[in-house]
Amino acid sequence: MSVPPFAASFRRSLLIAAGFAPGLLALAQDAAPTKIDDYVVTATRTPAAANTLGSAVDTLSAADLARQQLTGLRSALAAVPGAPAFASGGAGGATSLFLRGTNSNQTLFLVDGIRFNDPNTDYAVALGGACVTACDSLEIAHGPQSTLYGGEAVGGVVSLRAQRGAGGLSGRVSAEAGSFGTIQGAVSAQRGDATNAFSFSALGGHTDNDRANNDFDSATYVLRVDHRVSGTVALGATWRGFHGVYGSPGPAIGYGANDPDNQDRESNQLVTVFADFTPSPTLTSRAVLGGQDRRFVSENPGAFGTSVTVVKNRRGVLDWQATYTGAEKQRVTGGVTAEVNHTVNTGFGAINRHQQLFAVFVQDEFNPAENVYLTAGLRSDDFDTFGRATTGRATAAWLVAQQRVKLRASYGTGFRAPSFLDLYGQSAFYVGNPALAPEKARGWDAGVDYYLAHNRGTLSATWFDTRLTNLIVYDFASSPSTVRNVERARTQGVELAGKFTLPGAVEARIAYTYLEADNLSQHNRLLRRPRHSGSADVWHDFGGGFSAGAGVVFAAQREDVHAATFARIDGEDYTVARVYAAWRVSDALTLKARVENLLDEHYEEVHGYPQPGAGAFAGVEWRF
């Protein structure tokens, strides 16, 4: 009897996991229960212990990324299963994220508690150039999450949040230089007590990348301040900014290749003010007032003058939620979100539009029996442009084997709102479609997490399936062309992940994803979704202040579009390795070095846009 391709590849994925099993099980000889102290917020909008969640959630701390000498948001996501990100060129190039195989505009970025993107506000430039700072934490919740966060949370949610300062005054200053004319630096400081706290971090620099007219200058900065007014009221604010100037040469082949002077500039500012109110031990409330201002400018000089496209996005958000824990074994959270946004785009479609949104949601977290955790929620989003979208989500988690194993499952629905271009765009050969409905998704997953003894780490496996309908695509048969809700797609696969401590001061992290991503209407594979992708990183403390590590990222079996002919082609497989080392000379001084693309792999994440070759970098860090 023949075996379906997905089942066969699923079996191969399990064999890969089994190959790691003997060494990993050696870590678990002690049968004592494992206590998991990690808390995450994104999966439930409330602080919840990681081992009680029915959702698949990954966390990345600033300390882990600093140890690996990773600062870029894109490079940080390489450690997350199911989250391949592909850039159109070197550092600073526009980057797409295909979380669980969904489209790049079907993942929601939350930054300091409010949305960073929507169908009109792009994250591609920031993802390609912004950095994760020394005061940031990163959480990724997989699968449809619209019930908690609204539109675009189809593949999942990436949450970047500035952390509260803690302890006495401390900070660091660092500088680095290396290949491709790279010079960059960072500074951070933090302090916090029961009443007041602050954290600040800024980093940026310059690189030539590896092509003509491909310079990239950037700066990322974050400030958070906190003040406790009383035992029941706490206030705070955040300010986050990104500035980038990118020489954009276009593809290396085909139309517009190797543009000598095209330049993209982006400024993205986000400010929040928040208040926490705890009138009783059983009731907590949080309100966030936020604003975002983004300006993107693309200048393309040519023989007939300079073409300039300006995109301006402005957003105001009021988000409020309250959590009640007075009912036995239950935690009920409800809230509202009100948002106004305005987009101006002088490019294709000539957009100048406003939108208002009002949403309500409720969620119940229920602990009906010892070691059993359930959640269920509903949300309604009402837009003044296209109407209403209603979503729901339910999860279950069950701890067994002395809380060493968690069985979990989730089911949820999601949507992506049509953009202003989809609804109202106008040009000589295109007209928007005001009758569009939102894109819809329903997805489920089932998985198991194994917690190693003595908090040595976690091993996880997840099987997921997401169905997408009402997909918005161009209808070129009409005149003028327009867009319609006509296509369907399906993504399904397996995510394997591990983060653990090995004997001998060794830290390791592995991730692997097998993915089938198909357009069910056109009967072909969705573009740029690798069938196989993953990463691994191992770090060792050798003592005497010296440590070193190595990492690898790979992607295989994906389809792309030829940059010159626009024909569908087999995308390039690639495996990229890196090594890094640090020597802590004293409590204050650390010397660092790293080599990126160690084997000088010649590859393209997007066809026609070559990635830089091997590069060596060295730096110094001073702590105070």
C-alpha positions in Angstrom: 0.0 0.0 0.0 1.4 3.4 -0.9 2.0 6.0 1.7 0.8 9.6 1.2 3.6 12.2 0.8 2.6 14.0 4.0 2.4 10.8 6.0 5.8 9.7 4.7 7.5 13.0 5.5 5.8 13.0 8.9 7.3 9.6 9.6 10.7 10.9 8.5 10.3 13.8 10.9 9.6 11.4 13.8 12.7 9.4 12.9 14.8 12.6 13.0 13.4 13.3 16.5 14.1 9.7 17.5 17.7 10.2 16.4 18.1 12.8 19.1 16.3 10.7 21.8 19.2 8.6 23.3 21.3 11.6 24.1 18.4 13.6 25.4 16.9 10.9 27.5 20.3 10.7 29.3 19.4 14.1 30.8 16.2 12.7 32.3 17.4 9.9 34.6 16.0 11.6 37.7 12.3 10.9 37.9 11.5 13.8 40.2 8.8 16.2 39.1 10.1 19.2 37.1 9.1 22.7 38.2 8.6 25.2 35.4 8.8 28.8 36.5 8.6 30.5 33.1 5.6 32.8 32.6 4.4 34.1 29.3 1.7 36.6 28.4 0.9 36.4 24.7 -1.0 33.1 24.7 -3.7 34.3 27.1 -3.1 38.1 27.5 -2.4 37.3 31.2 0.7 36.0 32.9 0.5 32.2 32.7 2.9 29.4 33.6 4.3 27.9 30.4 3.4 24.4 31.4 -0.3 25.2 31.7 -0.7 26.5 28.2 -2.6 24.6 25.5 -1.0 26.8 22.8 2.4 26.3 21.2 4.5 29.2 22.4 8.2 30.0 22.0 10.2 32.5 24.0 13.5 34.3 23.3 15.2 36.3 26.0 17.5 39.2 25.4 20.1 37.3 27.4 19.9 34.3 25.2 20.3 36.4 22.0 23.2 38.4 23.6 25.0 35.1 24.4 24.7 34.1 20.7 25.7 37.6 19.6 22.4 38.0 17.7 20.8 41.4 17.6 18.6 41.4 14.4 14.9 40.6 14.8 15.1 38.4 11.7 18.0 36.4 12.9 16.4 35.9 16.3 13.3 34.3 14.7 15.6 31.7 13.0 15.5 29.8 16.4 11.7 29.4 16.2 10.2 26.4 14.5 7.7 27.2 11.8 8.9 30.8 11.4 11.1 31.1 8.2 11.9 34.6 7.3 13.4 35.5 3.9 15.1 38.8 3.0 15.4 40.6 -0.3 19.1 41.1 0.1 21.5 41.8 2.9 20.9 43.6 6.2 18.1 46.1 5.9 16.4 44.4 3.0 12.6 44.0 3.1 11.9 40.7 4.8 8.8 38.4 4.8 7.8 36.0 7.6 5.8 32.8 6.8 4.7 31.7 10.2 3.3 28.2 9.9 3.2 28.7 6.1 0.7 31.5 6.1 1.3 34.6 4.0 3.7 37.3 5.2 0.7 39.7 5.8 -1.1 37.1 8.0 1.2 37.3 11.0 0.5 40.0 13.7 3.4 41.8 15.3 2.6 43.2 18.8 5.0 45.7 20.1 4.7 46.8 23.7 1.1 45.7 23.8 -0.3 47.2 20.6 -0.3 46.1 17.0 2.7 47.1 14.9 1.2 46.2 11.5 -2.1 45.9 9.7 -3.0 45.4 6.0 -1.9 48.9 5.3 1.1 49.2 7.7 3.9 47.0 6.6 6.5 45.4 8.9 8.8 44.1 6.1 11.4 46.9 6.4 11.5 46.9 10.2 11.8 43.1 10.3 14.8 43.3 7.9 16.6 46.0 9.8 15.3 46.5 13.3 17.2 45.0 16.3 16.2 43.3 19.5 17.6 45.4 22.3 19.0 44.5 25.7 15.7 45.2 27.5 13.4 43.2 25.1 11.7 39.9 25.4 10.2 38.0 22.5 7.3 35.6 22.5 5.8 33.8 19.5 2.3 32.2 19.8 1.6 29.8 17.0 -1.7 29.3 15.2 -4.8 31.5 14.7 -4.9 34.1 17.6 -7.5 36.5 16.3 -9.7 35.8 19.3 -7.3 37.7 21.5 -5.7 40.1 19.1 -8.0 40.6 16.1 -7.0 40.8 12.4 -3.8 39.5 10.8 -3.2 36.9 13.7 -3.7 34.0 11.3 -0.4 32.2 11.4 0.2 33.5 14.9 1.5 36.5 16.9 5.0 37.8 17.4 5.1 39.9 20.6 8.1 42.2 21.3 7.9 43.8 24.7 10.3 46.1 26.7 11.0 44.7 30.2 10.7 46.6 33.5 14.1 47.6 35.0 15.1 45.6 38.1 17.8 45.9 40.7 20.5 48.5 41.1 21.8 50.7 38.4 23.6 48.7 35.7 24.4 49.0 32.1 26.8 48.3 29.2 28.4 49.9 26.3 29.7 47.9 23.3 31.2 48.5 19.8 31.9 46.1 16.9 33.6 46.3 13.5 34.2 43.9 10.7 33.6 42.8 7.2 31.6 44.8 4.6 32.6 48.0 6.3 30.5 47.2 9.3 30.6 49.5 12.3 28.0 49.3 15.0 27.5 50.1 18.7 25.1 49.7 21.6 24.4 51.2 24.9 21.9 50.1 27.6 21.1 51.0 31.2 18.4 49.9 33.7 17.4 50.2 37.3 14.3 49.3 39.3 12.8 49.0 42.8 9.3 48.5 44.1 8.3 52.1 43.3 10.3 53.3 40.3 12.1 51.7 37.4 13.5 52.4 34.0 15.2 50.5 31.2 16.8 52.0 28.1 18.7 50.5 25.2 19.9 51.8 21.8 21.9 50.2 19.1 22.7 50.8 15.5 25.4 51.3 12.9 26.5 51.0 9.3 27.2 48.3 6.8 28.0 48.3 3.1 26.6 44.8 2.7 28.1 43.0 -0.3 26.8 44.8 -3.3 27.0 48.3 -4.9 24.4 50.8 -3.6 23.5 48.4 -0.7 24.7 50.5 2.3 22.5 50.3 5.4 22.4 52.7 8.3 20.1 52.1 11.2 19.2 52.9 14.8 16.9 51.1 17.1 16.1 52.5 20.6 13.7 51.6 23.4 12.8 53.4 26.7 10.5 52.1 29.4 9.7 53.9 32.7 7.5 52.6 35.5 6.1 54.2 38.7 3.9 52.7 41.4 1.5 55.3 42.7 0.0 53.1 45.4 -0.6 49.5 46.3 -3.4 49.4 43.8 -2.2 51.7 40.9 0.9 51.5 38.8 1.7 53.7 35.7 4.3 53.4 33.0 5.2 54.4 29.4 7.3 53.1 26.6 8.9 54.8 23.5 10.3 52.7 20.7 11.8 53.9 17.5 13.5 52.5 14.4 15.3 54.6 11.7 16.7 52.9 8.6 18.3 54.2 5.4 18.9 51.4 2.8 20.5 51.5 -0.6 18.2 49.3 -2.6 19.8 48.0 -5.8 17.0 45.7 -6.6 17.6 42.2 -8.1 21.0 41.2 -9.5 19.3 40.1 -12.7 16.3 41.2 -14.8 14.3 44.4 -15.0 15.6 47.1 -12.7 18.7 45.1 -11.8 21.6 46.7 -9.9 20.0 50.1 -9.6 22.9 52.5 -8.8 21.0 55.1 -6.7 17.6 53.9 -5.5 17.2 54.5 -1.7 14.6 53.5 0.9 14.2 55.3 4.2 11.9 54.4 7.1 11.1 56.0 10.4 8.8 54.0 12.7 7.9 55.4 16.1 5.6 53.8 18.7 4.6 55.2 22.1 2.5 53.7 24.8 1.2 54.9 28.2 -0.2 52.1 30.4 -1.9 51.8 33.8 -2.5 48.8 36.0 -5.3 48.9 38.6 -5.7 46.2 41.2 -8.7 47.2 43.4 -8.9 43.7 45.1 -6.9 40.4 45.1 -9.4 38.9 42.7 -9.7 41.8 40.1 -6.9 43.3 38.0 -7.3 45.8 35.2 -4.9 47.2 32.5 -5.3 50.0 30.1 -2.9 50.9 27.3 -3.1 54.1 25.2 -0.8 53.9 22.3 0.2 55.6 19.1 2.3 54.8 16.0 3.8 57.0 13.3 5.5 55.4 10.4 7.0 57.1 7.3 8.5 55.2 4.5 10.1 56.9 1.4 11.4 55.2 -1.7 13.4 57.4 -4.1 14.3 56.1 -7.5 16.3 58.6 -9.7 16.1 57.9 -13.4 16.6 59.4 -16.9 13.1 61.1 -16.7 13.5 62.4 -13.2 13.2 61.0 -9.7 10.2 58.8 -8.8 9.3 59.2 -5.1 6.8 57.0 -3.3 5.8 58.1 0.3 3.8 55.9 2.7 2.6 57.4 5.9 0.8 55.3 8.6 -0.7 56.7 11.8 -2.5 54.7 14.4 -4.2 55.5 17.8 -5.2 52.7 20.1 -7.0 52.3 23.4 -6.8 48.8 24.7 -8.4 47.8 28.1 -8.8 44.5 29.8 -9.9 43.2 33.2 -9.2 39.8 34.8 -11.4 38.3 37.5 -10.2 35.3 39.6 -12.9 35.2 42.2 -14.6 32.2 40.8 -13.2 28.9 41.9 -10.6 27.4 39.6 -11.4 30.0 36.9 -9.8 33.2 35.5 -12.0 35.3 33.3 -10.6 38.0 31.1 -12.6 40.5 29.0 -11.9 43.7 27.3 -12.3 46.2 24.5 -10.0 47.7 21.8 -10.7 50.9 20.0 -8.5 52.0 17.1 -8.3 54.7 14.5 -5.7 54.6 11.7 -4.9 56.7 8.6 -2.8 55.7 5.6 -1.5 57.9 2.8 0.3 56.1 -0.1 1.4 58.2 -3.1 2.4 55.1 -5.0 0.2 52.5 -6.7 -3.5 52.9 -5.8 -3.2 56.6 -4.6 -4.4 55.8 -1.0 -5.6 58.4 1.5 -8.0 56.7 3.8 -9.1 56.4 7.5 -10.5 53.4 9.3 -12.1 52.9 12.7 -12.3 49.6 14.7 -14.1 48.6 17.8 -13.6 45.1 19.3 -14.8 43.2 22.4 -13.5 39.9 23.6 -13.9 37.5 26.5 -11.8 34.5 27.6 -12.3 31.9 30.4 -9.3 30.0 31.7 -10.6 26.9 33.6 -8.8 24.4 35.9 -11.5 21.7 36.3 -9.1 19.1 37.8 -5.6 18.9 39.0 -3.1 19.3 36.1 -5.9 20.0 33.6 -6.1 23.5 32.0 -8.8 24.6 29.6 -9.4 28.0 27.8 -12.2 29.2 25.6 -12.8 32.6 24.1 -14.8 34.7 21.7 -14.1 38.1 20.0 -16.0 40.4 17.7 -14.2 43.1 15.6 -16.3 45.8 14.0 -14.7 47.8 11.2 -16.3 50.9 9.6 -14.8 49.8 6.2 -16.0 46.2 5.5 -18.0 45.2 8.5 -17.7 42.6 11.3 -15.5 39.6 11.9 -16.2 37.1 14.7 -13.6 34.6 15.9 -13.3 31.9 18.6 -10.5 29.8 20.2 -10.3 26.9 22.6 -7.2 25.1 24.1 -6.5 22.2 26.5 -3.5 21.1 28.4 -3.0 18.0 30.6 0.1 17.4 32.7 1.0 13.7 33.2 3.9 11.6 34.4 4.5 13.7 37.5 4.1 16.9 35.5 7.1 15.9 33.3 4.9 15.6 30.2 2.2 18.0 28.9 -0.3 16.9 26.2 -1.9 19.9 24.6 -4.3 20.9 21.8 -5.9 24.0 20.4 -8.4 25.1 17.8 -9.0 28.6 16.7 -10.3 30.9 13.9 -8.7 34.0 12.5 -9.0 36.6 9.8 -7.1 39.2 7.8 -8.8 42.4 6.9 -8.8 43.7 3.4 -6.4 46.6 2.8 -7.3 50.1 1.7 -5.7 49.2 -1.7 -7.9 46.1 -1.9 -11.0 48.1 -1.1 -10.5 51.5 -2.6 -7.3 51.6 -4.8 -7.5 53.5 -8.1 -5.2 53.6 -11.1 -5.4 53.5 -14.9 -5.6 49.7 -14.9 -6.9 48.8 -11.5 -9.9 49.5 -9.3 -10.5 48.3 -5.7 -13.4 46.2 -4.7 -15.5 47.7 -1.8 -17.5 44.4 -1.5 -14.6 42.4 -0.3 -14.9 40.2 2.8 -12.0 39.4 5.2 -9.7 36.4 4.5 -10.6 33.6 7.0 -8.7 30.8 8.6 -9.4 27.9 11.0 -6.6 25.9 12.4 -5.9 23.2 15.0 -2.8 21.7 16.5 -1.9 18.9 18.9 1.4 18.5 20.6 3.5 17.2 23.5 6.1 19.0 25.7 8.6 17.0 27.7 10.2 18.8 30.6 13.7 17.7 31.5 14.5 17.1 35.2 15.9 20.0 37.3 14.8 22.7 34.8 17.3 21.5 32.3 15.0 22.3 29.4 12.0 21.3 27.2 11.5 19.1 24.1 8.4 19.8 22.0 6.6 18.3 19.1 3.5 19.8 17.4 1.3 18.7 14.5 -0.7 21.6 13.0 -3.2 22.1 10.2 -4.6 25.5 9.0 -7.3 26.0 6.3 -7.6 29.4 4.6 -10.6 30.6 2.6 -11.8 33.8 1.0 -8.2 34.6 0.0 -7.9 37.9 -1.8 -6.3 37.7 -5.2 -6.0 39.8 -8.4 -8.6 39.2 -11.1 -6.7 40.2 -14.3 -9.5 39.0 -16.5 -11.7 42.0 -15.7 -11.1 45.4 -17.1 -9.8 47.3 -15.3 -8.3 44.6 -13.1 -9.6 44.2 -9.5 -9.4 41.8 -6.5 -11.8 39.2 -5.3 -12.3 36.6 -2.5 -11.8 33.5 -4.6 -8.9 31.2 -3.4 -8.4 28.6 -0.8 -5.1 27.3 0.8 -4.0 24.7 3.4 -0.8 24.6 5.5 0.0 21.5 7.6 3.1 20.1 9.1 5.2 19.2 12.1 7.3 21.4 14.4 10.0 20.0 16.6 11.9 22.1 19.1 14.3 21.7 22.0 16.0 24.0 24.4 18.1 22.4 27.1 21.2 22.4 29.2 23.7 19.6 28.8 26.2 18.4 31.4 29.4 20.5 31.3 28.0 24.0 31.0 26.5 23.4 27.5 23.4 25.2 26.2 21.7 23.9 23.1 18.7 24.9 21.0 17.2 23.0 18.0 14.3 23.6 15.8 12.9 21.8 12.7 9.8 22.2 10.7 8.2 20.0 8.0 5.6 22.0 6.0 3.2 21.3 3.3 1.7 24.6 2.1 -0.6 24.4 -0.9 -2.9 26.7 -2.9 -6.0 24.5 -3.2 -7.5 26.6 -5.9 -4.5 26.6 -8.3 -3.2 23.2 -7.2 0.4 24.2 -6.6 2.7 24.9 -3.7 2.6 28.3 -2.0 5.7 30.3 -2.9 8.8 30.5 -0.7 7.5 28.0 1.9 10.3 25.5 2.5 9.2 21.9 3.0 12.1 21.5 5.4 13.6 24.2 7.6 15.3 24.5 10.9 18.2 25.7 13.0 20.5 24.5 15.7 22.8 26.3 18.2 25.3 25.0 20.8 27.2 27.1 23.3 29.8 26.0 25.8 31.3 27.8 28.8 34.9 26.6 28.9 35.7 28.4 32.2 38.3 31.1 32.8 35.9 33.6 31.3 36.0 32.0 27.8 32.9 30.7 26.0 32.2 29.8 22.4 29.3 28.5 20.2 28.2 27.5 16.8 24.9 27.7 14.9 23.4 26.6 11.6 20.2 27.5 9.7 18.9 25.6 6.7 15.9 25.7 4.3 15.1 23.1 1.5 12.5 22.3 -1.1 10.7 25.5 -1.8 9.4 27.2 -4.9 10.2 30.8 -5.9 9.7 33.2 -8.8 12.6 33.9 -11.3 13.7 37.6 -10.9 14.1 38.0 -14.7 11.5 35.8 -16.3 8.9 35.7 -13.5 8.5 32.0 -14.1 7.9 29.6 -11.2 11.2 27.9 -10.3 12.6 25.6 -7.7 14.1 27.8 -5.0 17.6 27.3 -3.8 18.4 25.1 -0.9 20.9 26.5 1.6 22.7 25.7 4.8 24.4 28.6 6.6 26.8 28.2 9.5 28.2 30.6 12.1 30.6 30.5 15.0 31.1 33.0 17.9 33.2 33.4 21.0 33.7 35.7 24.0 36.4 36.2 26.6 35.3 37.9 29.8 38.6 39.5 30.7 37.2 41.0 33.9 33.8 41.7 35.5 33.6 44.8 33.4 35.4 44.0 30.1 34.4 41.3 27.5 36.0 40.7 24.1 33.8 39.2 21.4 34.3 37.7 17.9 32.1 36.0 15.4 32.1 34.7 11.8 28.9 34.7 9.8 28.3 32.5 6.8 31.4 30.5 7.9 31.5 28.3 4.8 31.0 31.2 2.4 27.7 29.8 1.1 26.6 31.6 -2.1 22.8 31.6 -1.8 19.6 33.6 -2.2 16.7 33.6 0.2 14.7 35.4 -2.5 15.7 34.7 -6.1 17.8 37.4 -7.6 18.9 38.9 -4.3 22.2 37.4 -3.2 23.1 37.2 0.5 26.5 38.4 1.8 29.4 35.9 1.8 31.5 35.0 4.8 32.2 37.9 7.2 34.3 38.2 10.3 33.5 40.7 13.2 35.1 41.6 16.5 33.9 43.8 19.3 34.3 44.9 22.9 31.8 45.3 25.7 32.1 47.3 28.9 29.7 46.7 31.8 29.1 49.1 34.7 
